[in-house]
Amino acid sequence: MTLARPKYFPDMKYSVNFILFLFFISCGPKSHHTTDTSHDILIKGGLIYTGESISAENLYVLISGDHIAYIGEKLPELIDSTVIIDATGLIVAPGFIDPHTHALGDLNNESRSHNIAFLHQGITTVVTGNDGRSPIPITTSFERWEKFGIGTNAILLVGHGQVRLNVLGDDNREPTPDELEKMKDLVRTAMQDGAFGISTGLYYAPGFFAKTEEVIELSKIVAEYDGIYDTHQRDESSYSIGLLASVEEVIRIGSEAKLPVHISHIKALGVDVWGKSDAVITLIENARKEGIDVTANQYPYIASGTGMVEATVPRWANAGGDEEMMNRLNDPNPITKIKVEMKENIRRRGGGSSLLLTNPENPEWKNMTLNQLAMKWNLSEVDAAIKVIQKGGSGLASFNMKESDVVSFMQKDWVVTGSDGSINHPRKYGTFPRKIRKYALEDSVISIGFAINQSTSRTAEIFKIPKRGKLKKGYFADVVIFDPTTITDKAWFNNPDDFSEGIEYVIVNGEIAIENGNYLGKLPGRILRK
């Protein structure tokens, strides 16, 4: 496997449309108007994408306090602004909203609560508590955020997996009626405390052990509070029920619980389902025609991020927790069955050469594939995977998607941008600039206006985030200003924590957090409660 990242810029070959686009933005007007009204920030001269259409306009934006006070073609005379940003040649857009992140650990840590990797992408709001993982109660995180301050706005979902752990532990069984009521109470409390919805990780333990009926009953509580159901669905491949049946399960949950459902990082994962994006799209669009509100988010990479256990070990072997799993890996009876299923799991992901170790316990293994380790140790790929797990495990970059499927999903108006941002994967540092650079400006499979809307206003609509996601009078002043000639992701799988470039300004709640590409050390983010 090669780790060299594709060169998008400056070696890129610009399309005719992109060259015309650059010419257009270079012709933006320069302001000299003033008025006797005082404002904190005046943005002039930029090409404005408001989030309300896919077209750009030459407009002025005035920010007072934490709100947008005015947006329009002309300004009254005598504008008096504390800060004037001349955005000539730049694009001005609503701050990006990331609906699926693993930023909880950063936001909960005083030294990392700036959420800087996301700010440098132009992200002003993150959703956390995804994949069924959240604090219980969620107020424990809210308290830390209030104490430390946060760099971006942040939203929490209540995690079904954590709810299940609190009541059932790691047991592979259904809850009793009393236990289900306890789970409902935990979800209800979280919604009352400000959660925007519930998240599930039905691919992972312990969420995998839950039957659909359990999830529906908990989702009904969320529906009472006008919340959303967000899921890492049960199967993105052919692990258990299959990709199409898994999407049908999501649709069923939305239909029976009567709430909007959102598939996180939609994909066709693995050789068995490559090319099935069209079938998934048909299922979802038919459900939408029937009035079921189904949407999804997606990151613009062909590799997912996971762990050696999650990618290779059959889920039934996780029952009881890590200690029980390790016992099974050392027991000659279950290990035979486990190995058979591990071999199949590695195959469906494209083989050991497609599994890159990103943060192994032994740093000498980093950036080696499972296949390379197996050859080094003179072991089968299954035995090499078991050895890695027994020695502490490893994160993985799993190269398991086809570019054609990625593009098919991306072009749908019900699919928005989401990073799934976590350590040791470039998506935490590069998702939003990469989508704009590669898919809008270079490959032209989507327009830049579409890319912006699917990163801003559309996401705000899906999660029902009030007064964010648009550049509109009265909305909160979350703004990103970027240079279309330089915006690019720098992070790649062999250097996953490099900041993106071309993001010149990021404004969060009316405060400048990034100026001329540099983080100013401010913590202007807010807790957003439902």
C-alpha positions as CSV (number, residue, x, y, z in Angstrom):
1,M,0.0,0.0,0.0
2,T,1.3,3.5,-0.8
3,L,0.9,6.2,1.7
4,A,1.6,9.1,-0.6
5,R,-1.3,11.5,-0.6
6,P,-2.7,12.7,-3.9
7,K,-1.4,16.1,-4.9
8,Y,-4.3,18.5,-5.3
9,F,-2.5,21.8,-5.1
10,P,-0.4,23.4,-6.5
11,D,0.1,20.7,-9.0
12,M,-3.6,20.4,-9.9
13,K,-4.9,20.9,-13.4
14,Y,-7.7,23.5,-13.1
15,S,-10.9,22.9,-15.0
16,V,-12.3,25.6,-17.2
17,N,-15.1,26.1,-14.8
18,F,-12.7,26.6,-11.9
19,I,-10.6,29.2,-13.9
20,L,-13.8,31.1,-14.7
21,F,-14.8,30.9,-11.0
22,L,-11.5,32.4,-9.9
23,F,-11.8,35.2,-12.4
24,F,-15.3,36.0,-11.1
25,I,-14.3,36.2,-7.5
26,S,-11.4,38.5,-8.3
27,C,-13.9,41.1,-9.5
28,G,-15.6,41.6,-6.2
29,P,-16.4,45.2,-5.2
30,K,-14.5,47.2,-2.6
31,S,-16.4,49.1,0.0
32,H,-15.9,52.7,1.0
33,H,-19.4,53.3,2.5
34,T,-19.7,54.4,6.1
35,T,-22.6,55.2,8.5
36,D,-23.2,56.4,12.0
37,T,-24.2,52.9,13.2
38,S,-21.6,51.1,15.2
39,H,-20.8,47.4,14.5
40,D,-18.2,45.0,15.6
41,I,-17.2,43.5,12.3
42,L,-17.7,44.5,8.7
43,I,-16.9,41.9,6.0
44,K,-16.7,43.5,2.5
45,G,-15.5,42.5,-0.9
46,G,-16.0,38.8,-0.6
47,L,-18.1,36.4,-2.6
48,I,-20.9,35.4,-0.3
49,Y,-22.6,32.0,-0.1
50,T,-25.5,32.6,2.4
51,G,-26.5,28.9,2.7
52,E,-29.9,29.7,1.2
53,S,-29.1,28.9,-2.4
54,I,-26.1,27.4,-4.3
55,S,-25.4,30.7,-5.9
56,A,-22.9,33.4,-4.7
57,E,-23.5,37.1,-4.3
58,N,-21.4,40.2,-3.8
59,L,-22.7,41.3,-0.4
60,Y,-21.7,43.1,2.7
61,V,-22.0,41.4,6.1
62,L,-22.2,43.4,9.4
63,I,-21.8,41.7,12.7
64,S,-22.9,43.2,16.0
65,G,-22.2,41.3,19.2
66,D,-23.0,37.6,18.5
67,H,-25.5,38.2,15.6
68,I,-25.5,39.2,12.0
69,A,-27.0,42.7,12.0
70,Y,-27.1,43.2,8.2
71,I,-26.4,41.5,5.0
72,G,-27.0,43.2,1.7
73,E,-25.7,44.7,-1.5
74,K,-25.3,48.2,-0.2
75,L,-24.5,49.9,3.1
76,P,-25.7,53.2,4.5
77,E,-23.2,55.9,4.7
78,L,-20.7,56.3,7.6
79,I,-20.2,52.6,8.7
80,D,-18.2,52.6,11.9
81,S,-16.9,49.1,12.5
82,T,-14.2,48.0,15.0
83,V,-12.8,45.4,12.6
84,I,-13.0,45.6,8.8
85,I,-12.3,42.4,6.9
86,D,-11.5,42.9,3.3
87,A,-12.5,39.5,1.8
88,T,-11.8,40.4,-1.9
89,G,-10.9,37.2,-3.7
90,L,-12.1,35.1,-0.8
91,I,-15.3,33.2,-0.2
92,V,-17.5,34.0,2.8
93,A,-19.9,31.3,4.1
94,P,-21.7,30.2,7.2
95,G,-19.5,28.4,9.6
96,F,-19.4,24.7,8.9
97,I,-21.5,22.3,11.1
98,D,-20.1,18.9,11.7
99,P,-22.9,16.4,12.6
100,H,-20.7,13.5,13.5
101,T,-17.5,13.8,15.6
102,H,-15.5,12.2,18.3
103,A,-14.5,15.6,19.7
104,L,-15.9,14.8,23.2
105,G,-12.5,13.8,24.6
106,D,-11.0,17.1,23.4
107,L,-13.9,19.3,24.6
108,N,-13.8,17.6,28.0
109,N,-10.1,18.3,28.4
110,E,-9.0,21.8,29.6
111,S,-5.9,21.7,27.4
112,R,-7.7,20.7,24.2
113,S,-11.1,22.2,24.6
114,H,-10.2,24.8,21.9
115,N,-11.1,22.0,19.4
116,I,-8.5,23.5,17.1
117,A,-8.4,20.7,14.5
118,F,-12.0,21.5,13.7
119,L,-11.6,25.3,13.8
120,H,-8.9,25.1,11.2
121,Q,-11.3,23.3,8.9
122,G,-13.8,26.2,9.2
123,I,-16.1,24.3,11.6
124,T,-17.9,26.4,14.1
125,T,-20.3,23.8,15.5
126,V,-19.8,20.1,16.3
127,V,-22.2,17.3,17.3
128,T,-20.8,14.9,19.8
129,G,-22.0,11.8,21.6
130,N,-22.2,9.8,18.4
131,D,-22.0,6.1,17.8
132,G,-23.9,5.4,21.0
133,R,-21.2,6.8,23.2
134,S,-21.9,9.7,25.5
135,P,-21.6,10.7,29.1
136,I,-24.5,9.7,31.4
137,P,-25.7,12.1,32.6
138,I,-24.8,14.4,29.7
139,T,-24.7,17.3,32.1
140,T,-21.2,16.1,33.3
141,S,-19.8,17.2,29.9
142,F,-21.8,20.4,29.9
143,E,-20.3,21.3,33.3
144,R,-16.8,20.8,32.1
145,W,-17.4,22.8,29.0
146,E,-18.8,25.7,31.0
147,K,-15.8,25.5,33.3
148,F,-13.0,25.3,30.7
149,G,-14.6,27.1,27.8
150,I,-14.8,25.6,24.3
151,G,-13.5,26.7,20.9
152,T,-16.5,25.7,18.8
153,N,-20.2,25.4,19.6
154,A,-21.0,21.9,20.7
155,I,-24.1,19.7,20.7
156,L,-24.6,16.4,22.6
157,L,-26.6,13.3,21.7
158,V,-27.4,10.7,24.3
159,G,-25.6,7.5,23.5
160,H,-27.7,4.3,23.4
161,G,-24.7,2.2,24.0
162,Q,-23.9,4.0,27.3
163,V,-27.5,3.8,28.3
164,R,-27.4,0.1,27.8
165,L,-24.1,-0.2,29.7
166,N,-25.6,1.7,32.6
167,V,-28.5,-0.8,32.9
168,L,-27.4,-4.1,31.3
169,G,-23.6,-3.8,31.3
170,D,-22.0,-5.8,28.4
171,D,-24.6,-8.6,28.5
172,N,-25.8,-10.0,25.2
173,R,-29.5,-10.1,26.1
174,E,-32.7,-8.2,25.9
175,P,-33.7,-5.9,28.8
176,T,-36.5,-6.9,31.1
177,P,-39.6,-4.6,31.2
178,D,-38.2,-2.9,34.3
179,E,-34.8,-2.5,32.8
180,L,-36.3,-1.0,29.6
181,E,-38.1,1.5,31.8
182,K,-34.8,2.5,33.4
183,M,-33.3,3.0,30.0
184,K,-36.2,5.1,28.9
185,D,-35.8,7.2,32.1
186,L,-32.1,7.8,31.2
187,V,-33.0,8.9,27.7
188,R,-35.8,11.1,28.9
189,T,-33.5,12.8,31.4
190,A,-30.9,13.5,28.7
191,M,-33.5,15.0,26.4
192,Q,-34.7,17.2,29.3
193,D,-31.1,18.2,29.9
194,G,-30.7,19.4,26.4
195,A,-29.7,16.5,24.2
196,F,-30.6,16.9,20.5
197,G,-31.4,13.3,20.1
198,I,-30.1,9.7,20.5
199,S,-27.2,8.1,18.8
200,T,-26.6,4.4,18.3
201,G,-23.6,2.3,17.4
202,L,-25.4,-0.9,16.4
203,Y,-22.3,-2.3,14.7
204,Y,-20.4,-2.1,18.0
205,A,-20.8,-3.8,21.3
206,P,-23.0,-3.3,23.3
207,G,-25.3,-1.7,20.8
208,F,-25.0,-4.7,18.5
209,F,-26.8,-6.8,21.2
210,A,-29.9,-4.6,21.1
211,K,-32.9,-5.8,19.0
212,T,-34.6,-3.3,16.8
213,E,-37.7,-3.1,19.1
214,E,-35.5,-1.9,22.0
215,V,-34.1,0.9,19.9
216,I,-37.6,1.9,18.7
217,E,-39.0,2.1,22.2
218,L,-36.1,4.4,23.3
219,S,-36.5,6.5,20.1
220,K,-40.1,7.1,20.9
221,I,-39.0,9.0,24.0
222,V,-36.7,11.1,21.8
223,A,-39.6,11.8,19.4
224,E,-41.6,13.3,22.4
225,Y,-38.9,16.0,22.5
226,D,-38.7,16.6,18.8
227,G,-35.2,14.9,18.7
228,I,-33.3,13.0,16.0
229,Y,-32.2,9.4,15.8
230,D,-28.5,9.3,14.6
231,T,-27.0,5.9,13.9
232,H,-23.8,4.1,13.0
233,Q,-26.1,1.5,11.4
234,R,-25.9,-2.2,12.3
235,D,-24.1,-3.3,9.1
236,E,-22.4,-1.2,6.4
237,S,-21.2,-4.3,4.6
238,S,-22.0,-8.1,5.0
239,Y,-21.1,-8.6,8.6
240,S,-24.5,-9.5,10.0
241,I,-27.8,-8.6,8.4
242,G,-26.2,-6.9,5.3
243,L,-26.1,-3.3,4.1
244,L,-29.6,-3.1,2.6
245,A,-31.3,-4.8,5.5
246,S,-29.5,-2.5,7.8
247,V,-30.8,0.6,5.9
248,E,-34.3,-1.0,6.1
249,E,-33.9,-1.2,9.9
250,V,-33.1,2.5,10.1
251,I,-36.1,3.3,8.0
252,R,-38.3,1.1,10.2
253,I,-37.1,2.9,13.3
254,G,-38.0,6.2,11.8
255,S,-41.4,5.0,10.7
256,E,-42.4,3.3,14.0
257,A,-40.9,5.8,16.4
258,K,-42.1,8.7,14.3
259,L,-38.9,10.8,14.3
260,P,-36.2,11.8,11.8
261,V,-33.4,9.3,11.3
262,H,-29.9,10.1,10.2
263,I,-27.3,7.6,9.0
264,S,-23.8,8.5,10.0
265,H,-21.0,8.2,7.5
266,I,-23.1,6.4,4.9
267,K,-21.0,4.1,2.8
268,A,-20.8,0.7,1.0
269,L,-18.0,-0.9,3.0
270,G,-16.1,-3.8,1.7
271,V,-15.9,-6.0,-1.4
272,D,-19.3,-7.6,-1.0
273,V,-21.2,-4.4,-1.3
274,W,-19.1,-2.3,-3.7
275,G,-21.5,-0.8,-6.2
276,K,-24.6,-1.0,-4.0
277,S,-24.8,2.7,-3.4
278,D,-27.5,2.9,-6.0
279,A,-29.6,0.3,-4.2
280,V,-29.2,2.1,-0.9
281,I,-30.1,5.4,-2.5
282,T,-33.3,3.9,-4.0
283,L,-34.3,2.5,-0.6
284,I,-33.8,5.9,1.1
285,E,-35.5,7.9,-1.6
286,N,-38.5,5.6,-1.6
287,A,-38.8,6.0,2.2
288,R,-38.5,9.8,1.8
289,K,-41.4,9.8,-0.7
290,E,-43.5,8.0,1.9
291,G,-42.8,10.8,4.4
292,I,-40.1,9.2,6.5
293,D,-37.4,11.8,7.1
294,V,-34.2,9.9,6.3
295,T,-30.9,11.7,5.8
296,A,-27.2,10.9,6.2
297,N,-23.7,12.3,6.5
298,Q,-20.5,11.3,4.8
299,Y,-16.8,11.9,5.0
300,P,-14.8,12.3,1.7
301,Y,-12.4,9.4,2.0
302,I,-12.3,5.8,0.8
303,A,-10.8,4.6,4.1
304,S,-12.8,4.3,7.3
305,G,-11.3,4.6,10.8
306,T,-11.7,1.7,13.3
307,G,-9.8,-0.6,15.6
308,M,-8.4,-4.1,15.1
309,V,-11.0,-5.6,17.4
310,E,-13.9,-3.8,15.7
311,A,-12.7,-4.7,12.2
312,T,-11.8,-8.3,12.7
313,V,-13.3,-9.9,15.8
314,P,-16.9,-11.2,15.6
315,R,-19.2,-9.2,17.7
316,W,-20.5,-12.1,19.8
317,A,-17.0,-12.6,21.1
318,N,-17.2,-9.1,22.7
319,A,-20.0,-10.1,25.0
320,G,-19.0,-9.5,28.6
321,G,-16.4,-6.9,27.8
322,D,-12.7,-6.9,27.0
323,E,-11.7,-9.4,29.7
324,E,-14.1,-12.0,28.5
325,M,-13.1,-11.4,24.9
326,M,-9.4,-11.9,25.8
327,N,-10.3,-15.1,27.6
328,R,-12.0,-16.4,24.4
329,L,-9.0,-15.5,22.3
330,N,-6.9,-17.8,24.6
331,D,-9.4,-20.6,24.8
332,P,-8.9,-23.4,22.3
333,N,-12.7,-24.1,22.0
334,P,-14.1,-20.7,20.9
335,I,-10.9,-19.5,19.2
336,T,-11.4,-22.0,16.4
337,K,-14.8,-20.4,15.5
338,I,-13.4,-16.9,16.1
339,K,-10.6,-17.5,13.7
340,V,-12.9,-18.7,11.0
341,E,-15.0,-15.5,11.3
342,M,-12.0,-13.3,11.6
343,K,-10.6,-14.6,8.3
344,E,-13.9,-13.8,6.7
345,N,-14.0,-10.3,8.3
346,I,-10.6,-9.5,7.0
347,R,-11.6,-10.8,3.5
348,R,-14.7,-8.6,3.3
349,R,-12.6,-5.5,4.0
350,G,-10.3,-6.2,1.1
351,G,-7.6,-8.4,2.9
352,G,-4.8,-7.6,5.3
353,S,-3.1,-5.2,2.8
354,S,-6.1,-2.8,3.1
355,L,-5.8,-2.6,6.9
356,L,-3.2,0.0,8.0
357,L,-2.2,0.2,11.7
358,T,-2.4,3.8,12.8
359,N,-1.8,3.9,16.5
360,P,-0.6,0.5,17.7
361,E,0.7,-0.2,21.2
362,N,4.1,-0.9,19.6
363,P,5.1,2.2,17.6
364,E,7.3,0.1,15.3
365,W,4.1,-1.3,13.8
366,K,2.7,2.1,12.9
367,N,2.0,2.6,9.2
368,M,2.4,-1.1,8.5
369,T,-0.4,-3.1,7.1
370,L,-1.7,-6.3,8.7
371,N,-0.4,-8.2,5.7
372,Q,3.1,-6.7,6.2
373,L,3.0,-7.6,9.9
374,A,1.9,-11.2,9.1
375,M,4.8,-11.6,6.7
376,K,7.2,-10.1,9.2
377,W,6.1,-12.5,11.9
378,N,5.6,-15.5,9.5
379,L,2.0,-15.8,10.7
380,S,-1.4,-15.8,9.0
381,E,-3.2,-12.5,8.9
382,V,-5.7,-13.8,11.4
383,D,-2.9,-14.9,13.9
384,A,-1.2,-11.5,13.3
385,A,-4.4,-9.7,14.1
386,I,-4.8,-11.7,17.3
387,K,-1.2,-11.0,18.3
388,V,-1.8,-7.3,17.8
389,I,-4.9,-7.4,20.0
390,Q,-3.2,-9.4,22.7
391,K,-0.4,-6.9,22.8
392,G,-2.7,-3.9,23.3
393,G,-4.5,-3.5,20.0
394,S,-4.3,-0.8,17.4
395,G,-6.4,1.7,15.5
396,L,-6.8,1.0,11.8
397,A,-7.3,2.9,8.6
398,S,-9.5,0.5,6.7
399,F,-9.3,1.1,2.9
400,N,-12.7,-0.5,2.1
401,M,-14.7,1.9,-0.2
402,K,-15.0,2.6,-3.9
403,E,-14.7,6.2,-5.1
404,S,-17.8,5.7,-7.3
405,D,-19.9,4.9,-4.3
406,V,-18.5,7.9,-2.4
407,V,-19.5,10.2,-5.2
408,S,-22.9,8.7,-5.7
409,F,-23.8,9.4,-2.1
410,M,-22.2,12.8,-2.1
411,Q,-24.4,14.1,-4.9
412,K,-27.6,13.5,-3.0
413,D,-29.2,16.6,-1.3
414,W,-30.0,14.5,1.8
415,V,-26.3,13.7,2.4
416,V,-24.3,16.3,4.3
417,T,-20.7,16.6,5.2
418,G,-19.5,14.9,8.5
419,S,-16.0,14.2,9.6
420,D,-16.4,11.3,12.0
421,G,-13.3,13.1,13.3
422,S,-11.1,11.0,15.5
423,I,-7.4,10.5,16.2
424,N,-5.1,8.9,13.7
425,H,-7.3,9.5,10.7
426,P,-6.9,12.6,8.4
427,R,-10.6,13.3,8.5
428,K,-10.3,15.0,11.9
429,Y,-8.1,17.6,10.3
430,G,-9.1,17.7,6.6
431,T,-12.7,16.6,5.9
432,F,-14.4,19.9,5.0
433,P,-11.5,21.5,3.0
434,R,-10.9,18.2,1.2
435,K,-14.5,18.0,0.0
436,I,-14.4,21.6,-1.3
437,R,-11.0,21.2,-2.9
438,K,-11.2,17.8,-4.4
439,Y,-14.9,17.2,-5.2
440,A,-16.1,20.7,-5.9
441,L,-13.1,22.7,-7.3
442,E,-11.2,19.9,-9.0
443,D,-13.4,17.0,-9.9
444,S,-16.5,19.1,-10.3
445,V,-18.8,16.3,-9.2
446,I,-20.7,18.8,-7.1
447,S,-20.7,22.6,-7.2
448,I,-19.0,24.7,-4.5
449,G,-22.4,26.2,-3.5
450,F,-23.8,22.7,-3.0
451,A,-20.7,21.7,-1.0
452,I,-21.2,24.7,1.3
453,N,-24.9,24.2,1.8
454,Q,-24.3,20.5,2.6
455,S,-21.8,21.7,5.2
456,T,-24.0,24.4,6.8
457,S,-27.7,25.2,6.3
458,R,-28.7,21.6,5.4
459,T,-27.1,20.2,8.5
460,A,-28.7,22.8,10.7
461,E,-32.1,21.9,9.2
462,I,-31.6,18.2,9.8
463,F,-30.6,18.6,13.4
464,K,-33.0,21.5,14.0
465,I,-30.3,23.9,15.2
466,P,-32.0,27.3,15.5
467,K,-30.5,30.4,13.8
468,R,-27.3,28.8,12.6
469,G,-26.1,27.5,9.3
470,K,-27.0,30.6,7.3
471,L,-25.7,34.1,6.8
472,K,-28.9,35.9,7.5
473,K,-30.0,38.9,9.6
474,G,-30.7,37.8,13.2
475,Y,-28.8,34.6,12.9
476,F,-25.8,33.9,15.1
477,A,-22.5,35.2,13.6
478,D,-20.8,31.9,12.8
479,V,-18.7,32.6,9.7
480,V,-15.9,31.0,7.7
481,I,-13.8,32.9,5.1
482,F,-11.5,30.9,2.9
483,D,-9.3,31.3,-0.1
484,P,-10.6,29.0,-3.0
485,T,-7.1,29.0,-4.6
486,T,-5.4,27.6,-1.5
487,I,-8.0,25.7,0.5
488,T,-6.8,22.2,0.9
489,D,-6.4,19.4,3.4
490,K,-2.8,18.6,4.4
491,A,-3.5,15.7,6.7
492,W,-3.0,12.2,5.2
493,F,-2.7,8.7,6.6
494,N,1.0,9.0,7.3
495,N,0.6,12.5,8.8
496,P,-3.0,12.6,10.0
497,D,-2.8,15.6,12.3
498,D,-1.7,18.4,9.9
499,F,-3.9,21.4,9.9
500,S,-5.8,22.3,6.7
501,E,-4.8,25.4,4.8
502,G,-6.7,28.2,3.1
503,I,-9.1,28.9,6.0
504,E,-8.3,32.6,6.6
505,Y,-11.0,33.6,9.1
506,V,-13.3,31.7,11.4
507,I,-15.8,33.7,13.4
508,V,-17.7,32.0,16.2
509,N,-20.6,33.8,17.9
510,G,-19.2,37.1,16.6
511,E,-15.7,36.5,17.9
512,I,-12.7,36.0,15.5
513,A,-11.1,32.7,16.5
514,I,-8.9,32.2,13.3
515,E,-7.4,35.3,11.8
516,N,-5.2,35.1,8.7
517,G,-5.0,31.4,9.2
518,N,-3.8,31.7,12.8
519,Y,-5.7,30.6,15.9
520,L,-6.0,33.5,18.3
521,G,-6.3,31.4,21.5
522,K,-10.0,32.4,22.1
523,L,-12.8,30.1,23.3
524,P,-15.9,31.6,21.9
525,G,-17.9,28.4,21.5
526,R,-21.2,27.8,23.3
527,I,-23.1,24.8,24.6
528,L,-26.1,24.3,22.3
529,R,-29.0,22.7,24.2
530,K,-32.2,21.4,22.5
